[in-house]
Amino acid sequence: MNTELILIRISGLDRPGLTASITEILSTYDVDIMDIGQADIHSTLSLGILFKCYEKDSGNIMKELLFKASALGINIRFYPITREEYEEWVSMQGKNRYILTLLGRKLTAQQIAGATQILAEQGLNIDAIRRLTGRMPLDEKKARIRACIEFSVRGTPKDRDVLQSRLMELSTTLGMDFSFQQDNMYRRMRRLICFDMDSTLIETEVIDELAKRAGVGEQVQAITERAMRGEIDFIESFKERVALLKGLDESVMRDIAEHLPITEGVERLMYVLKRYGYKIAILSGGFTYFGNYLKERFGIDYVYANNLEIVDGKLTGRHIGDIVDGKRKAELLQLLAQVENVDIAQTIAVGDGANDLPMLSVAGLGIAFHAKPKVKANARQSINTIGLDGVLYFLGFKDSYLDERGKL
């Protein structure tokens, strides 16, 4: 017997049992569901079903559906689909798929219009849009407001570098963050995340705090800023700064550790990552003493940083062992991936300074966080508008996935 392909589109006020009522009618006939999708926006339902049925049944099916739609007070439309149209649709499924995530304190029509225009220019089609954050309060002055939406797009960008550059310009101009990732198995199975410490997990550079206590704050800060901007070699700058700390009492380190300014969102991020089984590492050009303090506080799995030499309770102005610089961070990330038996594509790196760029480029997902201009310009993902828990949205977490502690 001959068959037909029919697409039905249903819209109206959503309520329990509506989808069941429609599919119950289809179930009374010998119908194959070829595709189905549903979205609910502020209690308004949009439901699409593509089904294959026998020609002899199509009239009765549409008649029953029309009667049911009238009884339910919803709108229904029917569209016959040719075999050629269906085959073309099937062929599109093999195309590349990407996820574009937009993130900020709030999202405006201007931001969304700009981002979607860029996707259109690149020949990419939007298949789905979903909101990852909870509904926005009307009072924008409330603390910790964040807004995030995720676009699922299909196709092959005409020029990936141009797309990335245009999104970066847009994010800078309109005050939002973005992530553009290939939607593949690895994106859904990230397992190892590595953080820089200073100015990433904490809102300070610890060496600057030590320098202030030693009375050499301005000298050390000037060297630090030049190193983070990539203007001087990190190892050379590290040795110069540590030498200036000679004679500082060890008790100062303990006092600084106990009063570290934790970056917004760290508590929430660490709780969620641990709960969902991620391995967490600190890879820092800072100091092990402070990394271990954060390790104990947040249950971090690995800390690799630099060791200061202490003799008779005072800093000697020297370090012990190899210096953890940008190259070493990238090596450690790869080593930890091997130790944890995860593909490098399943790794994430987050940092702010020039010495973080090597690990950001090696990781499956590299995120520049409130980064220096050079770092932001070279990273594919960046977060500048909200706290560190913004990382969760780039991993695809929805607020509704998380329990009350995860919603802090």
Secondary structure, DSSP 8 states (H G I E B T S, - for coil): --EEEEEEEEEEE--TTHHHHHHHHHHTS--EEEEEEEEEETTEEEEEEEEEEEHHHHHHHHHHHHHHHHHHT-EEEEEEE-HHHHHHHHHHTTS-EEEEEEEESS--HHHHHHHHHHHHHTT-EEEEEEE-S----S-TTSTT--EEEEEEEES--S-HHHHHHHHHHHHHHHT-EEEEEE-STTGGG--EEEE--BTTTBSS-HHHHHHHHHT-HHHHHHHHHHHHTTSS-HHHHHHHHHHTTTT-BHHHHHHHHHT--B-TTHHHHHHHHHHTT-EEEEEEEEEHHHHHHHHHHHT-SEEEEEEEEEETTEEEEEEES----HHHHHHHHHHHHHHTT--GGGEEEEE-SGGGHHHHHHSSEEEEES--HHHHHH-SEEE-SS-GGGHHHHTT--GGGS-TGGG-
